[in-house]
Amino acid sequence: MQKKIETVKTLVDALPFIKQFRKEIVVIKYGGSAQSSPELKEKFAEAVLLLYLVGIKPVIIHGGGKKITDMLDALNIQTQFIDGQRVTTPEVMRIVEMILSGEINKEIVSMLNAHGAKAIGMSGKDAHAILAKPKDAEKWGLTGTIHSVKAEVIENLIRESFIPVIAPIAADEVLGHPGYNINADLAASEVAIALGATKIVFLTDTPGVLDDDKKLLSSLTKAEIATLKKSGVIHGGMVPKVDACLDAIEGGVSKAHIIDGRIEHSILLELFTSDGIGTQITLD
């Protein structure tokens, strides 16, 4: 009986947060271990379904770098990284689109639908929802930078009670262009801004932003992040994560969150509890 009472208390404790975010858009960047472990995939689907059922409007942007690399290796296609970003040749772009749009996107959509959600997959090339230009064609090839998001395309899906699941591939307005490979973190940020999302959540393979002693920093402002980057505390792969968070909140998103996707139901723990489990980032 006590266990049942504790379960009910947990639900009651979550009510204020459910009320606060009900009918709001929450963009979730889905990647890392949460995307590769069968158990974590299952928990992710359950978490998104719960958000959906309580009236929150989730939008999923997913990555897939490891699977892309694995397929390129299997096909003996060389791949190169500069400053942490993949150089996308036309040959690599074909594999990127095959893995992101053809495999990972459909797997996520199928998984969510099997749990009772109403998900639909797309890439930024569909309806030219995401348009981009070359980041630096000579250096990175078909790796792109987003210059516009047609929010109405995604909003129409949300209005019809769909959960949009978006592969980070953008279109070019030039006829016959193969499209652009977009960093999934930056794609999530741009989509969140365009939709006027209340929150953006990045699932990672770390607890969040850590200090010099490897302790979690539960809350950070723009000014604090600048200081930590200057001192080298925030470095390496965490830099583009926090930059994507800053882009989002500077673009009007209320809060950004970096959380550990390796923890079961990490999304729910971050959104529906007072303390959360990751790092919350705000302007001030």
C-alpha positions as CSV (number, residue, x, y, z in Angstrom):
1,M,0.0,0.0,0.0
2,Q,2.8,2.4,0.9
3,K,4.4,1.9,-2.5
4,K,1.0,2.8,-4.2
5,I,0.7,5.9,-2.0
6,E,4.2,7.0,-3.0
7,T,3.3,6.5,-6.7
8,V,0.3,8.7,-6.3
9,K,2.4,11.4,-4.5
10,T,4.8,11.4,-7.4
11,L,2.0,12.0,-9.8
12,V,0.5,14.8,-7.6
13,D,3.9,16.5,-7.3
14,A,4.1,16.5,-11.1
15,L,0.8,18.3,-11.5
16,P,2.0,21.9,-11.3
17,F,4.6,21.2,-14.0
18,I,2.0,19.5,-16.2
19,K,-0.3,22.5,-15.8
20,Q,2.5,24.9,-16.6
21,F,3.6,23.2,-19.8
22,R,0.3,21.9,-21.1
23,K,-0.4,23.1,-24.7
24,E,3.2,24.3,-24.9
25,I,5.7,23.1,-27.5
26,V,8.8,21.3,-26.2
27,V,11.5,20.5,-28.7
28,I,13.7,17.4,-27.9
29,K,17.0,16.7,-29.5
30,Y,17.3,12.9,-29.4
31,G,20.7,11.3,-29.8
32,G,23.6,9.6,-28.0
33,S,23.2,6.4,-26.0
34,A,19.5,7.0,-25.6
35,Q,19.2,6.4,-29.4
36,S,21.2,3.2,-29.4
37,S,20.2,1.2,-26.4
38,P,17.0,-0.9,-26.8
39,E,16.0,-0.3,-23.2
40,L,16.5,3.5,-23.4
41,K,14.7,3.6,-26.7
42,E,11.7,2.1,-25.0
43,K,11.9,4.5,-22.1
44,F,12.2,7.5,-24.5
45,A,9.1,6.4,-26.3
46,E,7.2,6.1,-23.0
47,A,8.3,9.6,-21.9
48,V,7.3,11.2,-25.2
49,L,4.0,9.4,-25.1
50,L,3.3,10.7,-21.6
51,L,4.1,14.3,-22.6
52,Y,1.8,13.9,-25.5
53,L,-1.1,12.5,-23.4
54,V,-1.0,15.2,-20.8
55,G,-1.3,17.9,-23.5
56,I,2.3,18.9,-24.1
57,K,3.3,19.2,-27.8
58,P,6.7,17.4,-28.3
59,V,8.7,17.9,-31.5
60,I,11.6,15.5,-32.0
61,I,14.9,16.3,-33.8
62,H,17.2,13.4,-34.1
63,G,20.9,12.8,-34.9
64,G,22.5,9.6,-36.1
65,G,26.2,10.3,-36.5
66,K,27.4,6.9,-35.3
67,K,25.2,4.9,-37.7
68,I,26.3,7.1,-40.6
69,T,29.9,6.5,-39.8
70,D,29.3,2.7,-39.4
71,M,27.6,2.6,-42.8
72,L,30.4,4.7,-44.5
73,D,32.9,2.3,-43.0
74,A,31.0,-0.7,-44.2
75,L,30.9,0.7,-47.7
76,N,34.6,1.8,-47.6
77,I,33.7,5.4,-48.1
78,Q,36.1,7.7,-46.5
79,T,34.8,10.3,-44.1
80,Q,36.6,13.3,-42.6
81,F,35.9,15.6,-39.7
82,I,37.1,19.2,-39.4
83,D,36.6,21.1,-36.2
84,G,34.2,18.3,-35.0
85,Q,31.9,18.5,-38.1
86,R,31.7,15.9,-40.9
87,V,32.8,16.9,-44.3
88,T,29.8,16.0,-46.5
89,T,30.8,15.1,-50.0
90,P,28.0,14.2,-52.5
91,E,28.7,10.5,-51.9
92,V,28.6,10.9,-48.1
93,M,25.4,13.0,-48.5
94,R,23.6,10.0,-50.1
95,I,24.5,7.9,-47.1
96,V,23.6,10.6,-44.6
97,E,20.1,10.9,-46.1
98,M,19.7,7.1,-46.3
99,I,20.5,6.6,-42.7
100,L,18.8,9.7,-41.2
101,S,15.6,9.8,-43.3
102,G,15.3,6.2,-44.4
103,E,16.4,4.3,-41.3
104,I,16.5,6.3,-38.0
105,N,13.6,8.6,-38.7
106,K,11.3,5.7,-39.5
107,E,12.5,3.6,-36.6
108,I,11.6,6.5,-34.2
109,V,8.2,7.1,-35.8
110,S,7.4,3.4,-35.7
111,M,8.5,3.1,-32.1
112,L,6.3,6.0,-31.0
113,N,3.3,4.8,-32.9
114,A,3.6,1.3,-31.5
115,H,3.3,2.9,-28.0
116,G,0.1,4.7,-28.9
117,A,1.4,8.1,-30.0
118,K,0.5,9.7,-33.3
119,A,4.0,10.4,-34.8
120,I,4.9,11.4,-38.4
121,G,8.4,11.5,-39.9
122,M,9.9,14.1,-42.1
123,S,13.1,15.9,-43.0
124,G,13.7,19.5,-43.7
125,K,13.5,18.8,-47.4
126,D,9.8,17.9,-47.1
127,A,7.8,21.0,-48.1
128,H,11.1,22.8,-47.9
129,A,10.4,23.2,-44.2
130,I,14.1,23.8,-43.5
131,L,16.2,25.8,-46.0
132,A,20.0,26.1,-45.7
133,K,23.1,27.4,-47.4
134,P,26.7,26.0,-47.4
135,K,28.5,26.4,-44.1
136,D,31.7,26.6,-46.2
137,A,31.5,24.6,-49.4
138,E,35.3,24.4,-49.9
139,K,35.9,23.2,-46.4
140,W,32.8,21.1,-45.4
141,G,31.1,20.4,-48.7
142,L,27.3,19.8,-48.3
143,T,27.4,20.5,-44.6
144,G,24.9,23.4,-44.2
145,T,23.8,26.3,-42.1
146,I,20.0,26.9,-41.7
147,H,18.8,30.2,-42.9
148,S,15.0,29.7,-42.6
149,V,12.5,27.3,-41.1
150,K,8.9,27.3,-42.4
151,A,7.2,26.9,-39.0
152,E,3.8,26.6,-40.5
153,V,4.7,23.2,-42.0
154,I,5.5,21.8,-38.6
155,E,2.7,23.7,-36.9
156,N,0.1,22.2,-39.2
157,L,1.3,18.7,-38.1
158,I,1.0,19.7,-34.4
159,R,-2.4,21.1,-35.0
160,E,-3.5,17.7,-36.4
161,S,-2.2,16.1,-33.2
162,F,0.9,14.6,-34.7
163,I,4.3,14.4,-33.0
164,P,6.7,15.6,-35.7
165,V,9.9,13.6,-35.9
166,I,12.5,15.6,-38.0
167,A,15.7,14.4,-39.6
168,P,18.3,17.2,-39.8
169,I,18.6,17.4,-43.5
170,A,17.8,20.8,-45.2
171,A,16.8,21.7,-48.7
172,D,18.2,24.2,-51.1
173,E,15.9,26.2,-53.4
174,V,18.1,25.3,-56.4
175,L,16.3,22.6,-58.5
176,G,17.9,19.2,-58.1
177,H,20.2,20.1,-55.2
178,P,21.0,17.1,-53.0
179,G,20.3,19.0,-49.8
180,Y,22.5,19.7,-46.7
181,N,23.7,17.7,-43.8
182,I,22.8,19.8,-40.7
183,N,24.2,19.5,-37.1
184,A,21.3,18.1,-35.2
185,D,21.8,20.3,-32.1
186,L,21.7,23.5,-34.3
187,A,18.7,22.2,-36.2
188,A,16.8,21.6,-33.0
189,S,17.7,25.1,-31.8
190,E,16.5,26.7,-35.1
191,V,13.3,24.7,-35.1
192,A,12.6,25.6,-31.4
193,I,13.0,29.3,-32.2
194,A,10.8,29.2,-35.3
195,L,8.0,27.3,-33.4
196,G,8.2,29.6,-30.3
197,A,8.9,26.6,-28.1
198,T,8.8,27.0,-24.4
199,K,11.6,24.6,-23.8
200,I,14.3,22.8,-25.7
201,V,15.9,19.6,-24.2
202,F,19.2,18.0,-25.4
203,L,19.7,14.4,-24.6
204,T,23.4,13.7,-24.2
205,D,25.9,11.2,-22.8
206,T,26.9,13.3,-19.8
207,P,25.0,14.4,-16.7
208,G,25.0,18.0,-18.0
209,V,27.5,20.8,-17.8
210,L,30.1,20.0,-15.2
211,D,32.5,22.2,-13.1
212,D,36.2,21.8,-12.6
213,D,35.5,19.1,-10.0
214,K,33.2,17.2,-12.3
215,K,30.2,18.2,-10.3
216,L,26.9,19.0,-12.1
217,L,26.0,22.7,-12.6
218,S,22.3,22.6,-12.3
219,S,21.7,26.1,-13.6
220,L,23.6,28.5,-15.8
221,T,23.1,31.9,-17.3
222,K,24.5,33.3,-20.6
223,A,27.1,35.3,-18.6
224,E,28.2,32.3,-16.5
225,I,28.6,30.2,-19.7
226,A,30.8,32.9,-21.2
227,T,33.1,32.8,-18.1
228,L,33.2,29.0,-18.1
229,K,34.1,28.8,-21.8
230,K,36.8,31.4,-21.3
231,S,38.4,29.5,-18.4
232,G,38.2,26.2,-20.3
233,V,35.7,24.5,-18.0
234,I,33.3,24.2,-20.9
235,H,35.3,22.7,-23.7
236,G,35.3,20.1,-26.5
237,G,32.0,18.6,-27.4
238,M,30.1,20.5,-24.8
239,V,30.8,23.9,-26.5
240,P,28.4,23.3,-29.5
241,K,25.8,22.0,-27.1
242,V,25.8,25.1,-24.9
243,D,26.0,27.3,-28.1
244,A,22.9,25.6,-29.4
245,C,21.2,26.3,-26.0
246,L,22.2,29.9,-26.1
247,D,21.0,30.3,-29.7
248,A,17.6,29.0,-28.7
249,I,17.1,31.2,-25.6
250,E,18.4,34.2,-27.4
251,G,15.8,33.4,-30.1
252,G,13.0,33.5,-27.6
253,V,12.9,29.9,-26.1
254,S,12.3,30.3,-22.3
255,K,14.7,27.6,-21.1
256,A,17.2,25.1,-22.5
257,H,18.2,21.9,-20.8
258,I,21.1,19.5,-21.2
259,I,20.4,16.2,-19.6
260,D,21.7,12.7,-19.4
261,G,19.9,10.5,-21.9
262,R,21.4,7.4,-20.4
263,I,19.1,7.8,-17.3
264,E,15.7,6.2,-17.6
265,H,12.9,8.8,-18.1
266,S,15.4,11.6,-17.9
267,I,13.1,13.9,-19.8
268,L,10.3,13.4,-17.2
269,L,12.7,13.9,-14.3
270,E,13.9,17.2,-15.8
271,L,10.5,18.6,-16.7
272,F,8.3,17.3,-13.9
273,T,10.4,17.7,-10.8
274,S,11.6,20.8,-8.9
275,D,15.3,19.8,-8.9
276,G,15.6,18.3,-12.3
277,I,18.6,16.1,-13.2
278,G,20.6,18.1,-15.7
279,T,21.7,21.7,-16.5
280,Q,19.1,24.3,-17.1
281,I,20.2,27.3,-19.1
282,T,18.6,30.7,-19.1
283,L,19.5,34.2,-20.4
284,D,19.8,35.7,-16.8
